[in-house]
Amino acid sequence: MINKADSFTEPQFPLASEEIRLLAELGFAAINAGYIVPALGIFHNLRVLRPEHAFSYIGIALSHMAIGSFDEALTCLSDADLVVTVERDDLQLYRGLASTVSGNVAAADRILLELSKENGLDDKQRFFLNTLLQKKHLLGGATRWPTPAKISSRPPPLSEPENKEGCGKAGAVEKVNPQSPSTTPTASSLPGW
């Protein structure tokens, strides 16, 4: 447990923008690799250092979504709406994503359609928004996400897949669909960065 007196604050532990960006990229990479607990630690500390920016709240919300805690993700993004002054459109995009994967299609429609009327979205934001609007029905099931009980601070070790008769050719590699959008960004791919 972290004591409040031990937490990092700007005067005690100043970081340059490049260092903040590197930590954010490490946090997003940790989410992608299944290291949810370390990712949450990174983003909670970044939230202390840059409370007006959306990226730390997005990281916390994505961490919660990765373990199936959609209500926590929505709460985090809603709370962030009160303090975030930078990257507000990004925050709304991820609120739309969280609403979609939580199954709250009405809220997702409202958020995403409102964003679609914005003229100030850049190309990355517009692409992400269009992808969410087109794929919303595919993300709404949210059954592919693991439950919190199945998540630990370390991902399971990689093992060789068993090749059973009738399950494909030996040595065959499963192809990845390049059309499936990743919901976890890198810091440099976040809209607005």
Order of alpha helices (4+ residues) and beta strands (2+ residues): alpha-alpha-alpha-alpha-alpha-alpha-alpha
